[in-house]
Amino acid sequence: MPTAIIVEDDESLADLYQRYFISLGWGAQVITDGAKAYDQLQEAIFDHRFSTTVVLDLYLPGRSGEDIFRMLQANKFPGQVIICTADKDLAAKYIANGVTTLVKPVSVHKIGELLKQDKE
């Protein structure tokens, strides 16, 4: 079963994303703290327990989403990373570098479209 790790400190958004993934038949785990997300994702990569998709907010308590993204890149994370941020300037930087990035507010249906594109 595909799995999504949702790294989002806004609990209502995290819950919305989680319910959406579950409705698609996915497993979905929410992590609301950047430091915990960094450690859990790094451990999962080290242990070869990969998630299919990481939905990543950039502004998080504990550790930034940018730090998490750099760690995923450095460890050659094989799954899909979807960055979701309200910071339009930062989003533009990631988009310019070819990173899948959505500007909040994000429609869960847009996330669904990105998941379909990744399978093609």
N, CA, C and O atoms as a GROMACS GRO file, in nm:
protein
  480
    1MET      N    1   0.084  -0.117   0.000
    1MET     CA    2   0.000   0.000   0.000
    1MET      C    3   0.089   0.124   0.000
    1MET      O    4   0.183   0.133   0.079
    2PRO      N    5   0.061   0.220  -0.087
    2PRO     CA    6   0.140   0.343  -0.084
    2PRO      C    7   0.117   0.417   0.047
    2PRO      O    8   0.011   0.406   0.109
    3THR      N    9   0.218   0.493   0.088
    3THR     CA   10   0.212   0.564   0.215
    3THR      C   11   0.253   0.709   0.195
    3THR      O   12   0.345   0.739   0.119
    4ALA      N   13   0.184   0.798   0.265
    4ALA     CA   14   0.220   0.940   0.265
    4ALA      C   15   0.260   0.980   0.406
    4ALA      O   16   0.195   0.944   0.504
    5ILE      N   17   0.369   1.055   0.414
    5ILE     CA   18   0.408   1.121   0.538
    5ILE      C   19   0.373   1.268   0.519
    5ILE      O   20   0.424   1.333   0.427
    6ILE      N   21   0.287   1.318   0.604
    6ILE     CA   22   0.240   1.456   0.595
    6ILE      C   23   0.309   1.536   0.704
    6ILE      O   24   0.283   1.516   0.823
    7VAL      N   25   0.397   1.627   0.664
    7VAL     CA   26   0.471   1.709   0.760
    7VAL      C   27   0.410   1.849   0.754
    7VAL      O   28   0.444   1.930   0.668
    8GLU      N   29   0.321   1.874   0.849
    8GLU     CA   30   0.241   1.997   0.847
    8GLU      C   31   0.203   2.031   0.991
    8GLU      O   32   0.146   1.948   1.061
    9ASP      N   33   0.234   2.154   1.035
    9ASP     CA   34   0.203   2.192   1.173
    9ASP      C   35   0.062   2.247   1.191
    9ASP      O   36   0.015   2.258   1.304
   10ASP      N   37  -0.006   2.282   1.084
   10ASP     CA   38  -0.145   2.326   1.092
   10ASP      C   39  -0.230   2.198   1.100
   10ASP      O   40  -0.246   2.127   1.000
   11GLU      N   41  -0.283   2.171   1.219
   11GLU     CA   42  -0.350   2.043   1.241
   11GLU      C   43  -0.474   2.024   1.154
   11GLU      O   44  -0.504   1.911   1.114
   12SER      N   45  -0.546   2.132   1.122
   12SER     CA   46  -0.664   2.117   1.037
   12SER      C   47  -0.623   2.080   0.894
   12SER      O   48  -0.688   1.998   0.830
   13LEU      N   49  -0.516   2.141   0.844
   13LEU     CA   50  -0.466   2.104   0.711
   13LEU      C   51  -0.412   1.962   0.711
   13LEU      O   52  -0.439   1.884   0.620
   14ALA      N   53  -0.335   1.928   0.813
   14ALA     CA   54  -0.279   1.793   0.822
   14ALA      C   55  -0.389   1.689   0.823
   14ALA      O   56  -0.378   1.585   0.758
   15ASP      N   57  -0.497   1.718   0.898
   15ASP     CA   58  -0.610   1.625   0.904
   15ASP      C   59  -0.678   1.614   0.768
   15ASP      O   60  -0.715   1.504   0.726
   16LEU      N   61  -0.694   1.726   0.699
   16LEU     CA   62  -0.755   1.725   0.566
   16LEU      C   63  -0.672   1.641   0.470
   16LEU      O   64  -0.726   1.557   0.398
   17TYR      N   65  -0.540   1.664   0.467
   17TYR     CA   66  -0.452   1.587   0.379
   17TYR      C   67  -0.458   1.439   0.415
   17TYR      O   68  -0.465   1.353   0.326
   18GLN      N   69  -0.454   1.408   0.544
   18GLN     CA   70  -0.455   1.268   0.588
   18GLN      C   71  -0.585   1.199   0.544
   18GLN      O   72  -0.582   1.088   0.490
   19ARG      N   73  -0.698   1.264   0.568
   19ARG     CA   74  -0.826   1.204   0.527
   19ARG      C   75  -0.831   1.183   0.376
   19ARG      O   76  -0.888   1.085   0.328
   20TYR      N   77  -0.773   1.276   0.300
   20TYR     CA   78  -0.772   1.261   0.154
   20TYR      C   79  -0.690   1.139   0.113
   20TYR      O   80  -0.736   1.059   0.032
   21PHE      N   81  -0.570   1.125   0.166
   21PHE     CA   82  -0.488   1.009   0.131
   21PHE      C   83  -0.557   0.878   0.169
   21PHE      O   84  -0.554   0.782   0.092
   22ILE      N   85  -0.617   0.875   0.286
   22ILE     CA   86  -0.688   0.754   0.330
   22ILE      C   87  -0.804   0.723   0.235
   22ILE      O   88  -0.830   0.607   0.205
   23SER      N   89  -0.873   0.827   0.187
   23SER     CA   90  -0.983   0.805   0.092
   23SER      C   91  -0.934   0.746  -0.039
   23SER      O   92  -1.011   0.682  -0.112
   24LEU      N   93  -0.806   0.766  -0.070
   24LEU     CA   94  -0.746   0.708  -0.190
   24LEU      C   95  -0.695   0.566  -0.166
   24LEU      O   96  -0.645   0.500  -0.258
   25GLY      N   97  -0.707   0.519  -0.042
   25GLY     CA   98  -0.658   0.385  -0.009
   25GLY      C   99  -0.512   0.382   0.033
   25GLY      O  100  -0.450   0.276   0.036
   26TRP      N  101  -0.458   0.498   0.067
   26TRP     CA  102  -0.320   0.509   0.111
   26TRP      C  103  -0.312   0.501   0.262
   26TRP      O  104  -0.410   0.528   0.332
   27GLY      N  105  -0.195   0.464   0.313
   27GLY     CA  106  -0.163   0.487   0.452
   27GLY      C  107  -0.117   0.631   0.464
   27GLY      O  108  -0.058   0.685   0.370
   28ALA      N  109  -0.142   0.693   0.578
   28ALA     CA  110  -0.103   0.834   0.594
   28ALA      C  111  -0.066   0.861   0.739
   28ALA      O  112  -0.143   0.833   0.830
   29GLN      N  113   0.053   0.916   0.757
   29GLN     CA  114   0.102   0.952   0.891
   29GLN      C  115   0.125   1.102   0.894
   29GLN      O  116   0.181   1.159   0.800
   30VAL      N  117   0.082   1.167   1.002
   30VAL     CA  118   0.102   1.310   1.019
   30VAL      C  119   0.213   1.333   1.122
   30VAL      O  120   0.214   1.270   1.227
   31ILE      N  121   0.305   1.423   1.090
   31ILE     CA  122   0.408   1.468   1.183
   31ILE      C  123   0.399   1.620   1.185
   31ILE      O  124   0.410   1.685   1.081
   32THR      N  125   0.378   1.678   1.304
   32THR     CA  126   0.355   1.823   1.314
   32THR      C  127   0.478   1.902   1.357
   32THR      O  128   0.473   2.025   1.362
   33ASP      N  129   0.587   1.834   1.388
   33ASP     CA  130   0.709   1.899   1.436
   33ASP      C  131   0.823   1.871   1.339
   33ASP      O  132   0.848   1.756   1.303
   34GLY      N  133   0.893   1.975   1.299
   34GLY     CA  134   1.001   1.960   1.202
   34GLY      C  135   1.115   1.872   1.250
   34GLY      O  136   1.168   1.792   1.173
   35ALA      N  137   1.154   1.885   1.376
   35ALA     CA  138   1.265   1.805   1.429
   35ALA      C  139   1.228   1.656   1.430
   35ALA      O  140   1.309   1.571   1.394
   36LYS      N  141   1.106   1.626   1.472
   36LYS     CA  142   1.060   1.486   1.472
   36LYS      C  143   1.053   1.431   1.330
   36LYS      O  144   1.093   1.318   1.305
   37ALA      N  145   1.003   1.513   1.239
   37ALA     CA  146   0.993   1.469   1.099
   37ALA      C  147   1.132   1.440   1.042
   37ALA      O  148   1.153   1.338   0.976
   38TYR      N  149   1.226   1.531   1.068
   38TYR     CA  150   1.363   1.513   1.019
   38TYR      C  151   1.419   1.380   1.069
   38TYR      O  152   1.470   1.300   0.990
   39ASP      N  153   1.408   1.356   1.200
   39ASP     CA  154   1.463   1.233   1.258
   39ASP      C  155   1.394   1.108   1.206
   39ASP      O  156   1.460   1.010   1.171
   40GLN      N  157   1.260   1.110   1.200
   40GLN     CA  158   1.186   0.992   1.154
   40GLN      C  159   1.212   0.962   1.007
   40GLN      O  160   1.226   0.845   0.970
   41LEU      N  161   1.217   1.065   0.925
   41LEU     CA  162   1.243   1.042   0.782
   41LEU      C  163   1.386   0.996   0.759
   41LEU      O  164   1.410   0.907   0.676
   42GLN      N  165   1.481   1.053   0.830
   42GLN     CA  166   1.620   1.010   0.817
   42GLN      C  167   1.636   0.863   0.859
   42GLN      O  168   1.705   0.786   0.793
   43GLU      N  169   1.571   0.827   0.968
   43GLU     CA  170   1.575   0.689   1.016
   43GLU      C  171   1.510   0.594   0.915
   43GLU      O  172   1.562   0.485   0.890
   44ALA      N  173   1.398   0.636   0.858
   44ALA     CA  174   1.329   0.552   0.759
   44ALA      C  175   1.417   0.530   0.635
   44ALA      O  176   1.420   0.420   0.580
   45ILE      N  177   1.487   0.635   0.592
   45ILE     CA  178   1.577   0.621   0.477
   45ILE      C  179   1.691   0.527   0.512
   45ILE      O  180   1.726   0.439   0.432
   46PHE      N  181   1.750   0.544   0.630
   46PHE     CA  182   1.862   0.460   0.673
   46PHE      C  183   1.819   0.313   0.681
   46PHE      O  184   1.895   0.224   0.644
   47ASP      N  185   1.697   0.289   0.729
   47ASP     CA  186   1.646   0.152   0.744
   47ASP      C  187   1.579   0.100   0.617
   47ASP      O  188   1.525  -0.010   0.617
   48HIS      N  189   1.582   0.178   0.511
   48HIS     CA  190   1.520   0.143   0.382
   48HIS      C  191   1.370   0.120   0.396
   48HIS      O  192   1.314   0.033   0.330
   49ARG      N  193   1.306   0.199   0.480
   49ARG     CA  194   1.160   0.198   0.494
   49ARG      C  195   1.110   0.327   0.430
   49ARG      O  196   1.090   0.428   0.497
   50PHE      N  197   1.089   0.323   0.300
   50PHE     CA  198   1.056   0.444   0.227
   50PHE      C  199   0.906   0.466   0.220
   50PHE      O  200   0.829   0.372   0.206
   51SER      N  201   0.867   0.590   0.229
   51SER     CA  202   0.730   0.630   0.201
   51SER      C  203   0.722   0.657   0.051
   51SER      O  204   0.823   0.682  -0.014
   52THR      N  205   0.602   0.650  -0.001
   52THR     CA  206   0.583   0.681  -0.141
   52THR      C  207   0.590   0.831  -0.164
   52THR      O  208   0.648   0.877  -0.262
   53THR      N  209   0.529   0.907  -0.073
   53THR     CA  210   0.517   1.052  -0.089
   53THR      C  211   0.535   1.122   0.046
   53THR      O  212   0.490   1.074   0.150
   54VAL      N  213   0.603   1.236   0.041
   54VAL     CA  214   0.612   1.325   0.157
   54VAL      C  215   0.549   1.458   0.117
   54VAL      O  216   0.590   1.520   0.019
   55VAL      N  217   0.448   1.499   0.192
   55VAL     CA  218   0.388   1.631   0.174
   55VAL      C  219   0.453   1.718   0.282
   55VAL      O  220   0.439   1.691   0.401
   56LEU      N  221   0.523   1.823   0.239
   56LEU     CA  222   0.612   1.896   0.328
   56LEU      C  223   0.582   2.045   0.333
   56LEU      O  224   0.593   2.115   0.232
   57ASP      N  225   0.544   2.093   0.451
   57ASP     CA  226   0.534   2.236   0.477
   57ASP      C  227   0.677   2.287   0.501
   57ASP      O  228   0.762   2.211   0.547
   58LEU      N  229   0.704   2.411   0.471
   58LEU     CA  230   0.839   2.464   0.489
   58LEU      C  231   0.860   2.535   0.622
   58LEU      O  232   0.972   2.539   0.673
   59TYR      N  233   0.753   2.592   0.678
   59TYR     CA  234   0.764   2.662   0.806
   59TYR      C  235   0.706   2.573   0.916
   59TYR      O  236   0.585   2.557   0.928
   60LEU      N  237   0.796   2.517   0.995
   60LEU     CA  238   0.758   2.420   1.098
   60LEU      C  239   0.826   2.453   1.229
   60LEU      O  240   0.935   2.512   1.229
   61PRO      N  241   0.766   2.416   1.340
   61PRO     CA  242   0.837   2.428   1.467
   61PRO      C  243   0.944   2.319   1.478
   61PRO      O  244   0.928   2.210   1.423
   62GLY      N  245   1.051   2.350   1.546
   62GLY     CA  246   1.156   2.249   1.571
   62GLY      C  247   1.265   2.244   1.467
   62GLY      O  248   1.383   2.241   1.502
   63ARG      N  249   1.228   2.244   1.341
   63ARG     CA  250   1.326   2.239   1.231
   63ARG      C  251   1.252   2.276   1.103
   63ARG      O  252   1.136   2.239   1.085
   64SER      N  253   1.318   2.347   1.016
   64SER     CA  254   1.249   2.395   0.896
   64SER      C  255   1.228   2.284   0.793
   64SER      O  256   1.303   2.186   0.786
   65GLY      N  257   1.124   2.303   0.715
   65GLY     CA  258   1.098   2.212   0.604
   65GLY      C  259   1.210   2.216   0.501
   65GLY      O  260   1.236   2.117   0.433
   66GLU      N  261   1.278   2.331   0.491
   66GLU     CA  262   1.391   2.339   0.399
   66GLU      C  263   1.503   2.246   0.442
   66GLU      O  264   1.565   2.180   0.359
   67ASP      N  265   1.530   2.239   0.573
   67ASP     CA  266   1.630   2.144   0.625
   67ASP      C  267   1.590   2.001   0.592
   67ASP      O  268   1.673   1.919   0.551
   68ILE      N  269   1.463   1.971   0.612
   68ILE     CA  270   1.413   1.836   0.584
   68ILE      C  271   1.429   1.805   0.436
   68ILE      O  272   1.472   1.695   0.400
   69PHE      N  273   1.393   1.899   0.350
   69PHE     CA  274   1.404   1.877   0.206
   69PHE      C  275   1.550   1.852   0.164
   69PHE      O  276   1.578   1.763   0.085
   70ARG      N  277   1.641   1.932   0.219
   70ARG     CA  278   1.783   1.913   0.186
   70ARG      C  279   1.832   1.775   0.231
   70ARG      O  280   1.910   1.711   0.161
   71MET      N  281   1.786   1.730   0.348
   71MET     CA  282   1.824   1.598   0.397
   71MET      C  283   1.770   1.489   0.304
   71MET      O  284   1.840   1.393   0.273
   72LEU      N  285   1.645   1.504   0.260
   72LEU     CA  286   1.587   1.405   0.169
   72LEU      C  287   1.666   1.400   0.039
   72LEU      O  288   1.693   1.292  -0.013
   73GLN      N  289   1.703   1.516  -0.013
   73GLN     CA  290   1.784   1.521  -0.136
   73GLN      C  291   1.921   1.457  -0.115
   73GLN      O  292   1.966   1.377  -0.197
   74ALA      N  293   1.987   1.492  -0.006
   74ALA     CA  294   2.121   1.441   0.022
   74ALA      C  295   2.122   1.289   0.036
   74ALA      O  296   2.220   1.223   0.003
   75ASN      N  297   2.011   1.234   0.086
   75ASN     CA  298   2.002   1.090   0.105
   75ASN      C  299   1.933   1.020  -0.012
   75ASN      O  300   1.898   0.902  -0.003
   76LYS      N  301   1.914   1.094  -0.121
   76LYS     CA  302   1.855   1.040  -0.243
   76LYS      C  303   1.721   0.970  -0.217
   76LYS      O  304   1.698   0.857  -0.260
   77PHE      N  305   1.633   1.040  -0.144
   77PHE     CA  306   1.499   0.988  -0.116
   77PHE      C  307   1.432   0.949  -0.246
   77PHE      O  308   1.418   1.032  -0.335
   78PRO      N  309   1.389   0.823  -0.259
   78PRO     CA  310   1.336   0.776  -0.388
   78PRO      C  311   1.190   0.809  -0.411
   78PRO      O  312   1.140   0.789  -0.522
   79GLY      N  313   1.120   0.859  -0.311
   79GLY     CA  314   0.978   0.889  -0.327
   79GLY      C  315   0.955   1.029  -0.380
   79GLY      O  316   1.048   1.102  -0.413
   80GLN      N  317   0.828   1.064  -0.386
   80GLN     CA  318   0.788   1.196  -0.432
   80GLN      C  319   0.778   1.292  -0.314
   80GLN      O  320   0.727   1.255  -0.208
   81VAL      N  321   0.828   1.412  -0.331
   81VAL     CA  322   0.813   1.517  -0.230
   81VAL      C  323   0.727   1.627  -0.291
   81VAL      O  324   0.755   1.678  -0.400
   82ILE      N  325   0.621   1.663  -0.220
   82ILE     CA  326   0.534   1.773  -0.261
   82ILE      C  327   0.546   1.881  -0.153
   82ILE      O  328   0.504   1.862  -0.039
   83ILE      N  329   0.604   1.993  -0.190
   83ILE     CA  330   0.616   2.105  -0.097
   83ILE      C  331   0.489   2.188  -0.103
   83ILE      O  332   0.441   2.222  -0.211
   84CYS      N  333   0.435   2.221   0.014
   84CYS     CA  334   0.318   2.307   0.025
   84CYS      C  335   0.355   2.423   0.116
   84CYS      O  336   0.388   2.402   0.233
   85THR      N  337   0.349   2.544   0.063
   85THR     CA  338   0.388   2.661   0.142
   85THR      C  339   0.303   2.781   0.106
   85THR      O  340   0.254   2.793  -0.007
   86ALA      N  341   0.285   2.869   0.202
   86ALA     CA  342   0.214   2.995   0.177
   86ALA      C  343   0.310   3.104   0.129
   86ALA      O  344   0.265   3.211   0.086
   87ASP      N  345   0.439   3.078   0.136
   87ASP     CA  346   0.541   3.176   0.098
   87ASP      C  347   0.560   3.170  -0.054
   87ASP      O  348   0.628   3.081  -0.106
   88LYS      N  349   0.501   3.265  -0.124
   88LYS     CA  350   0.505   3.264  -0.271
   88LYS      C  351   0.646   3.278  -0.326
   88LYS      O  352   0.680   3.216  -0.426
   89ASP      N  353   0.730   3.360  -0.261
   89ASP     CA  354   0.867   3.379  -0.308
   89ASP      C  355   0.948   3.250  -0.294
   89ASP      O  356   1.021   3.211  -0.384
   90LEU      N  357   0.933   3.186  -0.180
   90LEU     CA  358   1.004   3.060  -0.158
   90LEU      C  359   0.952   2.951  -0.252
   90LEU      O  360   1.030   2.871  -0.304
   91ALA      N  361   0.821   2.949  -0.274
   91ALA     CA  362   0.763   2.853  -0.368
   91ALA      C  363   0.822   2.874  -0.507
   91ALA      O  364   0.855   2.777  -0.576
   92ALA      N  365   0.836   2.998  -0.549
   92ALA     CA  366   0.892   3.028  -0.681
   92ALA      C  367   1.034   2.974  -0.694
   92ALA      O  368   1.072   2.924  -0.800
   93LYS      N  369   1.111   2.983  -0.587
   93LYS     CA  370   1.249   2.931  -0.588
   93LYS      C  371   1.249   2.780  -0.611
   93LYS      O  372   1.327   2.729  -0.691
   94TYR      N  373   1.162   2.710  -0.541
   94TYR     CA  374   1.157   2.564  -0.557
   94TYR      C  375   1.104   2.525  -0.694
   94TYR      O  376   1.156   2.433  -0.757
   95ILE      N  377   1.000   2.595  -0.739
   95ILE     CA  378   0.944   2.566  -0.872
   95ILE      C  379   1.050   2.588  -0.979
   95ILE      O  380   1.061   2.508  -1.072
   96ALA      N  381   1.128   2.695  -0.967
   96ALA     CA  382   1.234   2.724  -1.065
   96ALA      C  383   1.339   2.613  -1.068
   96ALA      O  384   1.405   2.593  -1.170
   97ASN      N  385   1.353   2.542  -0.956
   97ASN     CA  386   1.450   2.432  -0.950
   97ASN      C  387   1.386   2.296  -0.980
   97ASN      O  388   1.447   2.192  -0.957
   98GLY      N  389   1.262   2.298  -1.032
   98GLY     CA  390   1.198   2.175  -1.074
   98GLY      C  391   1.139   2.091  -0.961
   98GLY      O  392   1.113   1.972  -0.980
   99VAL      N  393   1.117   2.151  -0.845
   99VAL     CA  394   1.062   2.079  -0.731
   99VAL      C  395   0.909   2.095  -0.732
   99VAL      O  396   0.858   2.206  -0.750
  100THR      N  397   0.838   1.986  -0.715
  100THR     CA  398   0.693   1.990  -0.710
  100THR      C  399   0.650   2.074  -0.589
  100THR      O  400   0.673   2.035  -0.474
  101THR      N  401   0.588   2.188  -0.616
  101THR     CA  402   0.556   2.285  -0.512
  101THR      C  403   0.418   2.343  -0.536
  101THR      O  404   0.383   2.380  -0.647
  102LEU      N  405   0.340   2.349  -0.428
  102LEU     CA  406   0.208   2.409  -0.433
  102LEU      C  407   0.204   2.526  -0.335
  102LEU      O  408   0.262   2.520  -0.227
  103VAL      N  409   0.133   2.632  -0.375
  103VAL     CA  410   0.117   2.749  -0.289
  103VAL      C  411  -0.017   2.736  -0.216
  103VAL      O  412  -0.121   2.714  -0.277
  104LYS      N  413  -0.009   2.752  -0.083
  104LYS     CA  414  -0.131   2.745  -0.001
  104LYS      C  415  -0.218   2.866  -0.027
  104LYS      O  416  -0.166   2.975  -0.052
  105PRO      N  417  -0.348   2.851  -0.021
  105PRO     CA  418  -0.422   2.731   0.016
  105PRO      C  419  -0.415   2.626  -0.095
  105PRO      O  420  -0.423   2.659  -0.214
  106VAL      N  421  -0.399   2.501  -0.054
  106VAL     CA  422  -0.382   2.390  -0.147
  106VAL      C  423  -0.510   2.306  -0.151
  106VAL      O  424  -0.565   2.271  -0.048
  107SER      N  425  -0.554   2.277  -0.270
  107SER     CA  426  -0.667   2.186  -0.289
  107SER      C  427  -0.615   2.042  -0.283
  107SER      O  428  -0.514   2.009  -0.345
  108VAL      N  429  -0.684   1.958  -0.208
  108VAL     CA  430  -0.641   1.818  -0.203
  108VAL      C  431  -0.651   1.755  -0.341
  108VAL      O  432  -0.578   1.660  -0.372
  109HIS      N  433  -0.740   1.805  -0.423
  109HIS     CA  434  -0.753   1.751  -0.558
  109HIS      C  435  -0.629   1.782  -0.642
  109HIS      O  436  -0.592   1.704  -0.730
  110LYS      N  437  -0.564   1.895  -0.615
  110LYS     CA  438  -0.439   1.927  -0.684
  110LYS      C  439  -0.330   1.829  -0.642
  110LYS      O  440  -0.250   1.786  -0.725
  111ILE      N  441  -0.328   1.792  -0.515
  111ILE     CA  442  -0.232   1.690  -0.469
  111ILE      C  443  -0.262   1.559  -0.542
  111ILE      O  444  -0.169   1.490  -0.586
  112GLY      N  445  -0.389   1.525  -0.556
  112GLY     CA  446  -0.427   1.404  -0.627
  112GLY      C  447  -0.380   1.404  -0.772
  112GLY      O  448  -0.335   1.301  -0.824
  113GLU      N  449  -0.389   1.519  -0.838
  113GLU     CA  450  -0.340   1.530  -0.976
  113GLU      C  451  -0.190   1.505  -0.982
  113GLU      O  452  -0.142   1.439  -1.074
  114LEU      N  453  -0.117   1.558  -0.885
  114LEU     CA  454   0.028   1.539  -0.882
  114LEU      C  455   0.064   1.392  -0.860
  114LEU      O  456   0.161   1.342  -0.916
  115LEU      N  457  -0.015   1.324  -0.779
  115LEU     CA  458   0.010   1.181  -0.755
  115LEU      C  459  -0.011   1.102  -0.883
  115LEU      O  460   0.064   1.010  -0.913
  116LYS      N  461  -0.114   1.138  -0.960
  116LYS     CA  462  -0.139   1.070  -1.087
  116LYS      C  463  -0.027   1.096  -1.185
  116LYS      O  464   0.015   1.005  -1.256
  117GLN      N  465   0.022   1.221  -1.191
  117GLN     CA  466   0.132   1.256  -1.282
  117GLN      C  467   0.257   1.177  -1.249
  117GLN      O  468   0.330   1.134  -1.339
  118ASP      N  469   0.283   1.157  -1.120
  118ASP     CA  470   0.403   1.086  -1.077
  118ASP      C  471   0.399   0.940  -1.121
  118ASP      O  472   0.504   0.880  -1.144
  119LYS      N  473   0.280   0.882  -1.131
  119LYS     CA  474   0.266   0.741  -1.171
  119LYS      C  475   0.287   0.723  -1.321
  119LYS      O  476   0.320   0.614  -1.366
  120GLU      N  477   0.266   0.829  -1.397
  120GLU     CA  478   0.274   0.819  -1.544
  120GLU      C  479   0.417   0.819  -1.593
  120GLU      O  480   0.441   0.812  -1.714
   0.00000   0.00000   0.00000
